[in-house]
Amino acid sequence: MQDLIEFILKQITNHPDEIEVSVEKETDINQVRFNVLLNPEDMGIVIGKDGRTIKSIRNLVNIIALPKGINIYLDVKEKGKIAAL
């Protein structure tokens, strides 16, 4: 799944070499969280107008994981910024 996310993002961004995808697995409830770090210039491309692009990527990944009974969460952040959660 990580390879698929990286492949999709590398195809649509201007700085494909700067993409970092890490996996955070939450085993007790069959959840997998992918954390994606992007160049700040690529954030607009990945999010898309009204969030349509990132929603489509999330939907695609979840459709693939659904038969396995896994919930996928995809968090996208800018490199160099610390998000307060």
N, CA, C and O atoms as a Maestro MAE file, in Angstrom:
{
 s_m_m2io_version
 :::
 2.0.0
}

f_m_ct {
 s_m_title
 :::
 protein
 m_atom[340] {
  # First column is atom index #
  i_m_mmod_type
  r_m_x_coord
  r_m_y_coord
  r_m_z_coord
  i_m_residue_number
  s_m_chain_name
  s_m_pdb_residue_name
  s_m_pdb_atom_name
  i_m_atomic_number
  :::
  1 25 0.829 -1.188 0.000 1 A "MET " " N  " 7
  2 3 0.000 0.000 0.000 1 A "MET " " CA " 6
  3 2 0.880 1.261 0.000 1 A "MET " " C  " 6
  4 15 0.572 2.244 -0.673 1 A "MET " " O  " 8
  5 25 1.975 1.212 0.765 2 A "GLN " " N  " 7
  6 3 2.875 2.352 0.820 2 A "GLN " " CA " 6
  7 2 3.451 2.651 -0.566 2 A "GLN " " C  " 6
  8 15 3.585 3.812 -0.952 2 A "GLN " " O  " 8
  9 25 3.788 1.602 -1.302 3 A "ASP " " N  " 7
  10 3 4.324 1.793 -2.656 3 A "ASP " " CA " 6
  11 2 3.297 2.443 -3.577 3 A "ASP " " C  " 6
  12 15 3.643 3.289 -4.401 3 A "ASP " " O  " 8
  13 25 2.044 2.049 -3.438 4 A "LEU " " N  " 7
  14 3 0.978 2.635 -4.257 4 A "LEU " " CA " 6
  15 2 0.820 4.125 -3.961 4 A "LEU " " C  " 6
  16 15 0.703 4.934 -4.882 4 A "LEU " " O  " 8
  17 25 0.817 4.486 -2.686 5 A "ILE " " N  " 7
  18 3 0.681 5.891 -2.301 5 A "ILE " " CA " 6
  19 2 1.846 6.700 -2.853 5 A "ILE " " C  " 6
  20 15 1.651 7.778 -3.414 5 A "ILE " " O  " 8
  21 25 3.058 6.176 -2.694 6 A "GLU " " N  " 7
  22 3 4.242 6.874 -3.215 6 A "GLU " " CA " 6
  23 2 4.160 7.024 -4.729 6 A "GLU " " C  " 6
  24 15 4.467 8.090 -5.264 6 A "GLU " " O  " 8
  25 25 3.749 5.967 -5.423 7 A "PHE " " N  " 7
  26 3 3.653 6.013 -6.882 7 A "PHE " " CA " 6
  27 2 2.675 7.091 -7.345 7 A "PHE " " C  " 6
  28 15 2.991 7.883 -8.233 7 A "PHE " " O  " 8
  29 25 1.500 7.115 -6.745 8 A "ILE " " N  " 7
  30 3 0.485 8.106 -7.135 8 A "ILE " " CA " 6
  31 2 0.992 9.517 -6.896 8 A "ILE " " C  " 6
  32 15 0.872 10.381 -7.765 8 A "ILE " " O  " 8
  33 25 1.559 9.754 -5.716 9 A "LEU " " N  " 7
  34 3 2.028 11.099 -5.382 9 A "LEU " " CA " 6
  35 2 3.194 11.541 -6.258 9 A "LEU " " C  " 6
  36 15 3.288 12.714 -6.622 9 A "LEU " " O  " 8
  37 25 4.074 10.620 -6.596 10 A "LYS " " N  " 7
  38 3 5.212 10.979 -7.445 10 A "LYS " " CA " 6
  39 2 4.774 11.354 -8.861 10 A "LYS " " C  " 6
  40 15 5.459 12.116 -9.544 10 A "LYS " " O  " 8
  41 25 3.649 10.826 -9.295 11 A "GLN " " N  " 7
  42 3 3.154 11.131 -10.635 11 A "GLN " " CA " 6
  43 2 2.530 12.520 -10.730 11 A "GLN " " C  " 6
  44 15 2.505 13.109 -11.810 11 A "GLN " " O  " 8
  45 25 2.028 13.052 -9.618 12 A "ILE " " N  " 7
  46 3 1.294 14.320 -9.698 12 A "ILE " " CA " 6
  47 2 2.041 15.511 -9.099 12 A "ILE " " C  " 6
  48 15 1.569 16.641 -9.217 12 A "ILE " " O  " 8
  49 25 3.188 15.293 -8.461 13 A "THR " " N  " 7
  50 3 3.895 16.400 -7.804 13 A "THR " " CA " 6
  51 2 5.046 16.926 -8.654 13 A "THR " " C  " 6
  52 15 5.515 16.264 -9.581 13 A "THR " " O  " 8
  53 25 5.482 18.125 -8.314 14 A "ASN " " N  " 7
  54 3 6.620 18.747 -8.993 14 A "ASN " " CA " 6
  55 2 7.949 18.363 -8.363 14 A "ASN " " C  " 6
  56 15 8.996 18.510 -8.994 14 A "ASN " " O  " 8
  57 25 7.924 17.875 -7.129 15 A "HIS " " N  " 7
  58 3 9.137 17.486 -6.405 15 A "HIS " " CA " 6
  59 2 9.000 16.040 -5.919 15 A "HIS " " C  " 6
  60 15 8.911 15.803 -4.714 15 A "HIS " " O  " 8
  61 25 8.981 15.072 -6.842 16 A "PRO " " N  " 7
  62 3 8.729 13.679 -6.447 16 A "PRO " " CA " 6
  63 2 9.817 13.075 -5.562 16 A "PRO " " C  " 6
  64 15 9.549 12.145 -4.802 16 A "PRO " " O  " 8
  65 25 11.041 13.593 -5.653 17 A "ASP " " N  " 7
  66 3 12.131 13.036 -4.843 17 A "ASP " " CA " 6
  67 2 12.030 13.417 -3.375 17 A "ASP " " C  " 6
  68 15 12.692 12.807 -2.535 17 A "ASP " " O  " 8
  69 25 11.223 14.406 -3.053 18 A "GLU " " N  " 7
  70 3 11.108 14.880 -1.668 18 A "GLU " " CA " 6
  71 2 9.943 14.233 -0.910 18 A "GLU " " C  " 6
  72 15 9.693 14.588 0.242 18 A "GLU " " O  " 8
  73 25 9.241 13.310 -1.524 19 A "ILE " " N  " 7
  74 3 8.097 12.669 -0.872 19 A "ILE " " CA " 6
  75 2 8.593 11.618 0.111 19 A "ILE " " C  " 6
  76 15 9.433 10.784 -0.227 19 A "ILE " " O  " 8
  77 25 8.069 11.667 1.320 20 A "GLU " " N  " 7
  78 3 8.381 10.671 2.344 20 A "GLU " " CA " 6
  79 2 7.068 10.098 2.873 20 A "GLU " " C  " 6
  80 15 6.198 10.837 3.333 20 A "GLU " " O  " 8
  81 25 6.938 8.781 2.801 21 A "VAL " " N  " 7
  82 3 5.751 8.108 3.307 21 A "VAL " " CA " 6
  83 2 6.180 7.164 4.410 21 A "VAL " " C  " 6
  84 15 7.001 6.274 4.190 21 A "VAL " " O  " 8
  85 25 5.625 7.356 5.596 22 A "SER " " N  " 7
  86 3 5.925 6.463 6.716 22 A "SER " " CA " 6
  87 2 4.642 5.785 7.177 22 A "SER " " C  " 6
  88 15 3.543 6.306 6.986 22 A "SER " " O  " 8
  89 25 4.800 4.618 7.785 23 A "VAL " " N  " 7
  90 3 3.658 3.809 8.206 23 A "VAL " " CA " 6
  91 2 3.599 3.762 9.722 23 A "VAL " " C  " 6
  92 15 4.604 3.545 10.399 23 A "VAL " " O  " 8
  93 25 2.401 3.970 10.235 24 A "GLU " " N  " 7
  94 3 2.147 3.873 11.674 24 A "GLU " " CA " 6
  95 2 0.988 2.891 11.826 24 A "GLU " " C  " 6
  96 15 -0.150 3.218 11.493 24 A "GLU " " O  " 8
  97 25 1.270 1.703 12.322 25 A "LYS " " N  " 7
  98 3 0.248 0.658 12.376 25 A "LYS " " CA " 6
  99 2 -0.396 0.613 13.756 25 A "LYS " " C  " 6
  100 15 0.298 0.585 14.772 25 A "LYS " " O  " 8
  101 25 -1.703 0.607 13.785 26 A "GLU " " N  " 7
  102 3 -2.464 0.484 15.025 26 A "GLU " " CA " 6
  103 2 -3.154 -0.873 14.971 26 A "GLU " " C  " 6
  104 15 -4.241 -0.993 14.404 26 A "GLU " " O  " 8
  105 25 -2.539 -1.888 15.550 27 A "THR " " N  " 7
  106 3 -2.974 -3.263 15.352 27 A "THR " " CA " 6
  107 2 -4.252 -3.633 16.078 27 A "THR " " C  " 6
  108 15 -4.965 -4.524 15.614 27 A "THR " " O  " 8
  109 25 -4.579 -2.995 17.193 28 A "ASP " " N  " 7
  110 3 -5.731 -3.445 17.968 28 A "ASP " " CA " 6
  111 2 -7.065 -3.259 17.232 28 A "ASP " " C  " 6
  112 15 -8.018 -3.976 17.536 28 A "ASP " " O  " 8
  113 25 -7.166 -2.342 16.293 29 A "ILE " " N  " 7
  114 3 -8.434 -2.167 15.581 29 A "ILE " " CA " 6
  115 2 -8.259 -2.185 14.063 29 A "ILE " " C  " 6
  116 15 -9.043 -1.571 13.340 29 A "ILE " " O  " 8
  117 25 -7.238 -2.882 13.583 30 A "ASN " " N  " 7
  118 3 -6.999 -3.039 12.141 30 A "ASN " " CA " 6
  119 2 -6.941 -1.710 11.405 30 A "ASN " " C  " 6
  120 15 -7.573 -1.534 10.363 30 A "ASN " " O  " 8
  121 25 -6.188 -0.795 11.952 31 A "GLN " " N  " 7
  122 3 -6.014 0.504 11.311 31 A "GLN " " CA " 6
  123 2 -4.556 0.693 10.939 31 A "GLN " " C  " 6
  124 15 -3.653 0.292 11.673 31 A "GLN " " O  " 8
  125 25 -4.343 1.304 9.796 32 A "VAL " " N  " 7
  126 3 -2.999 1.661 9.368 32 A "VAL " " CA " 6
  127 2 -3.024 3.131 8.988 32 A "VAL " " C  " 6
  128 15 -3.865 3.562 8.200 32 A "VAL " " O  " 8
  129 25 -2.102 3.894 9.548 33 A "ARG " " N  " 7
  130 3 -2.018 5.323 9.258 33 A "ARG " " CA " 6
  131 2 -0.739 5.572 8.459 33 A "ARG " " C  " 6
  132 15 0.350 5.160 8.857 33 A "ARG " " O  " 8
  133 25 -0.893 6.248 7.336 34 A "PHE " " N  " 7
  134 3 0.247 6.642 6.521 34 A "PHE " " CA " 6
  135 2 0.459 8.137 6.691 34 A "PHE " " C  " 6
  136 15 -0.462 8.932 6.507 34 A "PHE " " O  " 8
  137 25 1.674 8.508 7.042 35 A "ASN " " N  " 7
  138 3 2.036 9.915 7.178 35 A "ASN " " CA " 6
  139 2 2.876 10.296 5.960 35 A "ASN " " C  " 6
  140 15 3.904 9.676 5.684 35 A "ASN " " O  " 8
  141 25 2.431 11.311 5.243 36 A "VAL " " N  " 7
  142 3 3.102 11.748 4.020 36 A "VAL " " CA " 6
  143 2 3.667 13.141 4.249 36 A "VAL " " C  " 6
  144 15 2.951 14.051 4.668 36 A "VAL " " O  " 8
  145 25 4.958 13.302 3.971 37 A "LEU " " N  " 7
  146 3 5.603 14.612 4.039 37 A "LEU " " CA " 6
  147 2 5.909 15.065 2.620 37 A "LEU " " C  " 6
  148 15 6.500 14.326 1.832 37 A "LEU " " O  " 8
  149 25 5.499 16.294 2.302 38 A "LEU " " N  " 7
  150 3 5.655 16.845 0.954 38 A "LEU " " CA " 6
  151 2 6.381 18.179 0.991 38 A "LEU " " C  " 6
  152 15 6.439 18.850 2.022 38 A "LEU " " O  " 8
  153 25 6.929 18.546 -0.149 39 A "ASN " " N  " 7
  154 3 7.446 19.890 -0.342 39 A "ASN " " CA " 6
  155 2 6.253 20.847 -0.252 39 A "ASN " " C  " 6
  156 15 5.191 20.542 -0.795 39 A "ASN " " O  " 8
  157 25 6.398 21.989 0.413 40 A "PRO " " N  " 7
  158 3 5.274 22.931 0.540 40 A "PRO " " CA " 6
  159 2 4.651 23.346 -0.791 40 A "PRO " " C  " 6
  160 15 3.455 23.633 -0.845 40 A "PRO " " O  " 8
  161 25 5.439 23.383 -1.859 41 A "GLU " " N  " 7
  162 3 4.914 23.769 -3.163 41 A "GLU " " CA " 6
  163 2 3.965 22.711 -3.733 41 A "GLU " " C  " 6
  164 15 3.144 23.025 -4.594 41 A "GLU " " O  " 8
  165 25 4.064 21.474 -3.269 42 A "ASP " " N  " 7
  166 3 3.227 20.392 -3.782 42 A "ASP " " CA " 6
  167 2 1.932 20.208 -3.009 42 A "ASP " " C  " 6
  168 15 1.078 19.425 -3.425 42 A "ASP " " O  " 8
  169 25 1.767 20.897 -1.915 43 A "MET " " N  " 7
  170 3 0.567 20.716 -1.092 43 A "MET " " CA " 6
  171 2 -0.707 21.041 -1.872 43 A "MET " " C  " 6
  172 15 -1.686 20.298 -1.799 43 A "MET " " O  " 8
  173 25 -0.699 22.124 -2.602 44 A "GLY " " N  " 7
  174 3 -1.879 22.516 -3.371 44 A "GLY " " CA " 6
  175 2 -2.239 21.501 -4.445 44 A "GLY " " C  " 6
  176 15 -3.416 21.254 -4.710 44 A "GLY " " O  " 8
  177 25 -1.223 20.916 -5.059 45 A "ILE " " N  " 7
  178 3 -1.457 19.910 -6.089 45 A "ILE " " CA " 6
  179 2 -2.079 18.661 -5.483 45 A "ILE " " C  " 6
  180 15 -3.043 18.116 -6.021 45 A "ILE " " O  " 8
  181 25 -1.526 18.210 -4.364 46 A "VAL " " N  " 7
  182 3 -1.994 16.969 -3.743 46 A "VAL " " CA " 6
  183 2 -3.382 17.149 -3.137 46 A "VAL " " C  " 6
  184 15 -4.220 16.251 -3.230 46 A "VAL " " O  " 8
  185 25 -3.628 18.285 -2.526 47 A "ILE " " N  " 7
  186 3 -4.951 18.513 -1.942 47 A "ILE " " CA " 6
  187 2 -5.982 18.730 -3.045 47 A "ILE " " C  " 6
  188 15 -7.076 18.167 -2.990 47 A "ILE " " O  " 8
  189 25 -5.648 19.526 -4.029 48 A "GLY " " N  " 7
  190 3 -6.557 19.764 -5.147 48 A "GLY " " CA " 6
  191 2 -7.661 20.741 -4.788 48 A "GLY " " C  " 6
  192 15 -7.791 21.156 -3.637 48 A "GLY " " O  " 8
  193 25 -8.445 21.100 -5.776 49 A "LYS " " N  " 7
  194 3 -9.541 22.050 -5.584 49 A "LYS " " CA " 6
  195 2 -10.599 21.418 -4.686 49 A "LYS " " C  " 6
  196 15 -11.107 20.334 -4.973 49 A "LYS " " O  " 8
  197 25 -10.915 22.093 -3.621 50 A "ASP " " N  " 7
  198 3 -11.888 21.626 -2.625 50 A "ASP " " CA " 6
  199 2 -11.518 20.261 -2.037 50 A "ASP " " C  " 6
  200 15 -12.393 19.547 -1.549 50 A "ASP " " O  " 8
  201 25 -10.232 19.890 -2.078 51 A "GLY " " N  " 7
  202 3 -9.797 18.630 -1.495 51 A "GLY " " CA " 6
  203 2 -10.122 17.409 -2.332 51 A "GLY " " C  " 6
  204 15 -10.072 16.286 -1.830 51 A "GLY " " O  " 8
  205 25 -10.451 17.603 -3.582 52 A "ARG " " N  " 7
  206 3 -10.890 16.486 -4.428 52 A "ARG " " CA " 6
  207 2 -9.787 15.473 -4.709 52 A "ARG " " C  " 6
  208 15 -10.041 14.269 -4.727 52 A "ARG " " O  " 8
  209 25 -8.569 15.951 -4.927 53 A "THR " " N  " 7
  210 3 -7.482 15.030 -5.257 53 A "THR " " CA " 6
  211 2 -7.138 14.130 -4.084 53 A "THR " " C  " 6
  212 15 -7.032 12.915 -4.250 53 A "THR " " O  " 8
  213 25 -6.960 14.704 -2.898 54 A "ILE " " N  " 7
  214 3 -6.611 13.891 -1.738 54 A "ILE " " CA " 6
  215 2 -7.760 12.960 -1.356 54 A "ILE " " C  " 6
  216 15 -7.522 11.842 -0.899 54 A "ILE " " O  " 8
  217 25 -8.989 13.404 -1.537 55 A "LYS " " N  " 7
  218 3 -10.138 12.525 -1.269 55 A "LYS " " CA " 6
  219 2 -10.134 11.335 -2.210 55 A "LYS " " C  " 6
  220 15 -10.430 10.212 -1.800 55 A "LYS " " O  " 8
  221 25 -9.800 11.576 -3.469 56 A "SER " " N  " 7
  222 3 -9.748 10.487 -4.446 56 A "SER " " CA " 6
  223 2 -8.650 9.484 -4.108 56 A "SER " " C  " 6
  224 15 -8.851 8.274 -4.221 56 A "SER " " O  " 8
  225 25 -7.495 9.986 -3.696 57 A "ILE " " N  " 7
  226 3 -6.393 9.095 -3.313 57 A "ILE " " CA " 6
  227 2 -6.794 8.275 -2.088 57 A "ILE " " C  " 6
  228 15 -6.555 7.069 -2.043 57 A "ILE " " O  " 8
  229 25 -7.397 8.922 -1.102 58 A "ARG " " N  " 7
  230 3 -7.853 8.206 0.101 58 A "ARG " " CA " 6
  231 2 -8.900 7.151 -0.243 58 A "ARG " " C  " 6
  232 15 -8.855 6.038 0.281 58 A "ARG " " O  " 8
  233 25 -9.837 7.495 -1.119 59 A "ASN " " N  " 7
  234 3 -10.866 6.537 -1.525 59 A "ASN " " CA " 6
  235 2 -10.250 5.330 -2.229 59 A "ASN " " C  " 6
  236 15 -10.624 4.193 -1.944 59 A "ASN " " O  " 8
  237 25 -9.329 5.563 -3.127 60 A "LEU " " N  " 7
  238 3 -8.684 4.483 -3.860 60 A "LEU " " CA " 6
  239 2 -7.954 3.534 -2.910 60 A "LEU " " C  " 6
  240 15 -8.087 2.315 -3.018 60 A "LEU " " O  " 8
  241 25 -7.193 4.090 -1.993 61 A "VAL " " N  " 7
  242 3 -6.443 3.271 -1.037 61 A "VAL " " CA " 6
  243 2 -7.391 2.482 -0.137 61 A "VAL " " C  " 6
  244 15 -7.139 1.313 0.154 61 A "VAL " " O  " 8
  245 25 -8.476 3.113 0.304 62 A "ASN " " N  " 7
  246 3 -9.432 2.417 1.162 62 A "ASN " " CA " 6
  247 2 -10.191 1.323 0.416 62 A "ASN " " C  " 6
  248 15 -10.510 0.290 1.006 62 A "ASN " " O  " 8
  249 25 -10.483 1.524 -0.847 63 A "ILE " " N  " 7
  250 3 -11.153 0.491 -1.641 63 A "ILE " " CA " 6
  251 2 -10.267 -0.744 -1.763 63 A "ILE " " C  " 6
  252 15 -10.758 -1.871 -1.700 63 A "ILE " " O  " 8
  253 25 -8.982 -0.538 -1.936 64 A "ILE " " N  " 7
  254 3 -8.054 -1.660 -2.050 64 A "ILE " " CA " 6
  255 2 -7.912 -2.387 -0.715 64 A "ILE " " C  " 6
  256 15 -7.776 -3.611 -0.695 64 A "ILE " " O  " 8
  257 25 -7.941 -1.654 0.402 65 A "ALA " " N  " 7
  258 3 -7.745 -2.258 1.726 65 A "ALA " " CA " 6
  259 2 -9.026 -2.856 2.300 65 A "ALA " " C  " 6
  260 15 -8.961 -3.669 3.221 65 A "ALA " " O  " 8
  261 25 -10.178 -2.475 1.780 66 A "LEU " " N  " 7
  262 3 -11.455 -2.915 2.324 66 A "LEU " " CA " 6
  263 2 -11.620 -4.440 2.390 66 A "LEU " " C  " 6
  264 15 -12.053 -4.942 3.427 66 A "LEU " " O  " 8
  265 25 -11.295 -5.201 1.333 67 A "PRO " " N  " 7
  266 3 -11.458 -6.655 1.421 67 A "PRO " " CA " 6
  267 2 -10.591 -7.308 2.509 67 A "PRO " " C  " 6
  268 15 -10.907 -8.398 2.985 67 A "PRO " " O  " 8
  269 25 -9.514 -6.647 2.892 68 A "LYS " " N  " 7
  270 3 -8.631 -7.168 3.939 68 A "LYS " " CA " 6
  271 2 -9.106 -6.781 5.333 68 A "LYS " " C  " 6
  272 15 -8.530 -7.216 6.330 68 A "LYS " " O  " 8
  273 25 -10.151 -5.968 5.405 69 A "GLY " " N  " 7
  274 3 -10.681 -5.534 6.696 69 A "GLY " " CA " 6
  275 2 -9.820 -4.504 7.391 69 A "GLY " " C  " 6
  276 15 -9.796 -4.438 8.620 69 A "GLY " " O  " 8
  277 25 -9.112 -3.702 6.618 70 A "ILE " " N  " 7
  278 3 -8.202 -2.701 7.173 70 A "ILE " " CA " 6
  279 2 -8.723 -1.310 6.848 70 A "ILE " " C  " 6
  280 15 -9.163 -1.043 5.730 70 A "ILE " " O  " 8
  281 25 -8.670 -0.435 7.831 71 A "ASN " " N  " 7
  282 3 -9.009 0.974 7.616 71 A "ASN " " CA " 6
  283 2 -7.713 1.750 7.412 71 A "ASN " " C  " 6
  284 15 -6.785 1.641 8.213 71 A "ASN " " O  " 8
  285 25 -7.654 2.520 6.353 72 A "ILE " " N  " 7
  286 3 -6.463 3.293 6.019 72 A "ILE " " CA " 6
  287 2 -6.725 4.763 6.297 72 A "ILE " " C  " 6
  288 15 -7.766 5.303 5.922 72 A "ILE " " O  " 8
  289 25 -5.772 5.400 6.955 73 A "TYR " " N  " 7
  290 3 -5.811 6.836 7.195 73 A "TYR " " CA " 6
  291 2 -4.585 7.440 6.537 73 A "TYR " " C  " 6
  292 15 -3.479 6.919 6.686 73 A "TYR " " O  " 8
  293 25 -4.769 8.526 5.818 74 A "LEU " " N  " 7
  294 3 -3.695 9.167 5.079 74 A "LEU " " CA " 6
  295 2 -3.584 10.617 5.532 74 A "LEU " " C  " 6
  296 15 -4.469 11.431 5.264 74 A "LEU " " O  " 8
  297 25 -2.492 10.932 6.217 75 A "ASP " " N  " 7
  298 3 -2.236 12.291 6.697 75 A "ASP " " CA " 6
  299 2 -1.158 12.921 5.823 75 A "ASP " " C  " 6
  300 15 -0.106 12.321 5.603 75 A "ASP " " O  " 8
  301 25 -1.413 14.117 5.329 76 A "VAL " " N  " 7
  302 3 -0.473 14.823 4.462 76 A "VAL " " CA " 6
  303 2 -0.008 16.083 5.180 76 A "VAL " " C  " 6
  304 15 -0.820 16.878 5.653 76 A "VAL " " O  " 8
  305 25 1.305 16.255 5.254 77 A "LYS " " N  " 7
  306 3 1.892 17.414 5.937 77 A "LYS " " CA " 6
  307 2 3.034 17.984 5.101 77 A "LYS " " C  " 6
  308 15 3.652 17.288 4.295 77 A "LYS " " O  " 8
  309 25 3.293 19.265 5.318 78 A "GLU " " N  " 7
  310 3 4.405 19.940 4.653 78 A "GLU " " CA " 6
  311 2 5.697 19.623 5.381 78 A "GLU " " C  " 6
  312 15 5.719 19.529 6.608 78 A "GLU " " O  " 8
  313 25 6.773 19.458 4.628 79 A "LYS " " N  " 7
  314 3 8.082 19.287 5.246 79 A "LYS " " CA " 6
  315 2 8.473 20.581 5.941 79 A "LYS " " C  " 6
  316 15 8.228 21.673 5.429 79 A "LYS " " O  " 8
  317 25 9.069 20.449 7.089 80 A "GLY " " N  " 7
  318 3 9.529 21.626 7.814 80 A "GLY " " CA " 6
  319 2 8.483 22.280 8.684 80 A "GLY " " C  " 6
  320 15 8.797 23.229 9.403 80 A "GLY " " O  " 8
  321 25 7.259 21.813 8.647 81 A "LYS " " N  " 7
  322 3 6.203 22.379 9.488 81 A "LYS " " CA " 6
  323 2 5.801 21.334 10.512 81 A "LYS " " C  " 6
  324 15 5.706 20.146 10.205 81 A "LYS " " O  " 8
  325 25 5.571 21.784 11.709 82 A "ILE " " N  " 7
  326 3 5.098 20.889 12.762 82 A "ILE " " CA " 6
  327 2 3.627 21.203 12.979 82 A "ILE " " C  " 6
  328 15 3.254 22.326 13.316 82 A "ILE " " O  " 8
  329 25 2.811 20.196 12.779 83 A "ALA " " N  " 7
  330 3 1.366 20.392 12.951 83 A "ALA " " CA " 6
  331 2 0.969 20.118 14.384 83 A "ALA " " C  " 6
  332 15 1.411 19.137 14.981 83 A "ALA " " O  " 8
  333 25 0.149 20.972 14.929 84 A "ALA " " N  " 7
  334 3 -0.369 20.771 16.275 84 A "ALA " " CA " 6
  335 2 -1.641 19.946 16.166 84 A "ALA " " C  " 6
  336 15 -2.620 20.362 15.545 84 A "ALA " " O  " 8
  337 25 -1.609 18.786 16.773 85 A "LEU " " N  " 7
  338 3 -2.768 17.913 16.690 85 A "LEU " " CA " 6
  339 2 -3.501 17.876 18.004 85 A "LEU " " C  " 6
  340 15 -4.514 17.187 18.127 85 A "LEU " " O  " 8
  :::
 }
 m_bond[339] {
  # First column is bond index #
  i_m_from
  i_m_to
  i_m_order
  :::
  1 1 2 1
  2 2 3 1
  3 3 4 2
  4 3 5 1
  5 5 6 1
  6 6 7 1
  7 7 8 2
  8 7 9 1
  9 9 10 1
  10 10 11 1
  11 11 12 2
  12 11 13 1
  13 13 14 1
  14 14 15 1
  15 15 16 2
  16 15 17 1
  17 17 18 1
  18 18 19 1
  19 19 20 2
  20 19 21 1
  21 21 22 1
  22 22 23 1
  23 23 24 2
  24 23 25 1
  25 25 26 1
  26 26 27 1
  27 27 28 2
  28 27 29 1
  29 29 30 1
  30 30 31 1
  31 31 32 2
  32 31 33 1
  33 33 34 1
  34 34 35 1
  35 35 36 2
  36 35 37 1
  37 37 38 1
  38 38 39 1
  39 39 40 2
  40 39 41 1
  41 41 42 1
  42 42 43 1
  43 43 44 2
  44 43 45 1
  45 45 46 1
  46 46 47 1
  47 47 48 2
  48 47 49 1
  49 49 50 1
  50 50 51 1
  51 51 52 2
  52 51 53 1
  53 53 54 1
  54 54 55 1
  55 55 56 2
  56 55 57 1
  57 57 58 1
  58 58 59 1
  59 59 60 2
  60 59 61 1
  61 61 62 1
  62 62 63 1
  63 63 64 2
  64 63 65 1
  65 65 66 1
  66 66 67 1
  67 67 68 2
  68 67 69 1
  69 69 70 1
  70 70 71 1
  71 71 72 2
  72 71 73 1
  73 73 74 1
  74 74 75 1
  75 75 76 2
  76 75 77 1
  77 77 78 1
  78 78 79 1
  79 79 80 2
  80 79 81 1
  81 81 82 1
  82 82 83 1
  83 83 84 2
  84 83 85 1
  85 85 86 1
  86 86 87 1
  87 87 88 2
  88 87 89 1
  89 89 90 1
  90 90 91 1
  91 91 92 2
  92 91 93 1
  93 93 94 1
  94 94 95 1
  95 95 96 2
  96 95 97 1
  97 97 98 1
  98 98 99 1
  99 99 100 2
  100 99 101 1
  101 101 102 1
  102 102 103 1
  103 103 104 2
  104 103 105 1
  105 105 106 1
  106 106 107 1
  107 107 108 2
  108 107 109 1
  109 109 110 1
  110 110 111 1
  111 111 112 2
  112 111 113 1
  113 113 114 1
  114 114 115 1
  115 115 116 2
  116 115 117 1
  117 117 118 1
  118 118 119 1
  119 119 120 2
  120 119 121 1
  121 121 122 1
  122 122 123 1
  123 123 124 2
  124 123 125 1
  125 125 126 1
  126 126 127 1
  127 127 128 2
  128 127 129 1
  129 129 130 1
  130 130 131 1
  131 131 132 2
  132 131 133 1
  133 133 134 1
  134 134 135 1
  135 135 136 2
  136 135 137 1
  137 137 138 1
  138 138 139 1
  139 139 140 2
  140 139 141 1
  141 141 142 1
  142 142 143 1
  143 143 144 2
  144 143 145 1
  145 145 146 1
  146 146 147 1
  147 147 148 2
  148 147 149 1
  149 149 150 1
  150 150 151 1
  151 151 152 2
  152 151 153 1
  153 153 154 1
  154 154 155 1
  155 155 156 2
  156 155 157 1
  157 157 158 1
  158 158 159 1
  159 159 160 2
  160 159 161 1
  161 161 162 1
  162 162 163 1
  163 163 164 2
  164 163 165 1
  165 165 166 1
  166 166 167 1
  167 167 168 2
  168 167 169 1
  169 169 170 1
  170 170 171 1
  171 171 172 2
  172 171 173 1
  173 173 174 1
  174 174 175 1
  175 175 176 2
  176 175 177 1
  177 177 178 1
  178 178 179 1
  179 179 180 2
  180 179 181 1
  181 181 182 1
  182 182 183 1
  183 183 184 2
  184 183 185 1
  185 185 186 1
  186 186 187 1
  187 187 188 2
  188 187 189 1
  189 189 190 1
  190 190 191 1
  191 191 192 2
  192 191 193 1
  193 193 194 1
  194 194 195 1
  195 195 196 2
  196 195 197 1
  197 197 198 1
  198 198 199 1
  199 199 200 2
  200 199 201 1
  201 201 202 1
  202 202 203 1
  203 203 204 2
  204 203 205 1
  205 205 206 1
  206 206 207 1
  207 207 208 2
  208 207 209 1
  209 209 210 1
  210 210 211 1
  211 211 212 2
  212 211 213 1
  213 213 214 1
  214 214 215 1
  215 215 216 2
  216 215 217 1
  217 217 218 1
  218 218 219 1
  219 219 220 2
  220 219 221 1
  221 221 222 1
  222 222 223 1
  223 223 224 2
  224 223 225 1
  225 225 226 1
  226 226 227 1
  227 227 228 2
  228 227 229 1
  229 229 230 1
  230 230 231 1
  231 231 232 2
  232 231 233 1
  233 233 234 1
  234 234 235 1
  235 235 236 2
  236 235 237 1
  237 237 238 1
  238 238 239 1
  239 239 240 2
  240 239 241 1
  241 241 242 1
  242 242 243 1
  243 243 244 2
  244 243 245 1
  245 245 246 1
  246 246 247 1
  247 247 248 2
  248 247 249 1
  249 249 250 1
  250 250 251 1
  251 251 252 2
  252 251 253 1
  253 253 254 1
  254 254 255 1
  255 255 256 2
  256 255 257 1
  257 257 258 1
  258 258 259 1
  259 259 260 2
  260 259 261 1
  261 261 262 1
  262 262 263 1
  263 263 264 2
  264 263 265 1
  265 265 266 1
  266 266 267 1
  267 267 268 2
  268 267 269 1
  269 269 270 1
  270 270 271 1
  271 271 272 2
  272 271 273 1
  273 273 274 1
  274 274 275 1
  275 275 276 2
  276 275 277 1
  277 277 278 1
  278 278 279 1
  279 279 280 2
  280 279 281 1
  281 281 282 1
  282 282 283 1
  283 283 284 2
  284 283 285 1
  285 285 286 1
  286 286 287 1
  287 287 288 2
  288 287 289 1
  289 289 290 1
  290 290 291 1
  291 291 292 2
  292 291 293 1
  293 293 294 1
  294 294 295 1
  295 295 296 2
  296 295 297 1
  297 297 298 1
  298 298 299 1
  299 299 300 2
  300 299 301 1
  301 301 302 1
  302 302 303 1
  303 303 304 2
  304 303 305 1
  305 305 306 1
  306 306 307 1
  307 307 308 2
  308 307 309 1
  309 309 310 1
  310 310 311 1
  311 311 312 2
  312 311 313 1
  313 313 314 1
  314 314 315 1
  315 315 316 2
  316 315 317 1
  317 317 318 1
  318 318 319 1
  319 319 320 2
  320 319 321 1
  321 321 322 1
  322 322 323 1
  323 323 324 2
  324 323 325 1
  325 325 326 1
  326 326 327 1
  327 327 328 2
  328 327 329 1
  329 329 330 1
  330 330 331 1
  331 331 332 2
  332 331 333 1
  333 333 334 1
  334 334 335 1
  335 335 336 2
  336 335 337 1
  337 337 338 1
  338 338 339 1
  339 339 340 2
  :::
 }
}
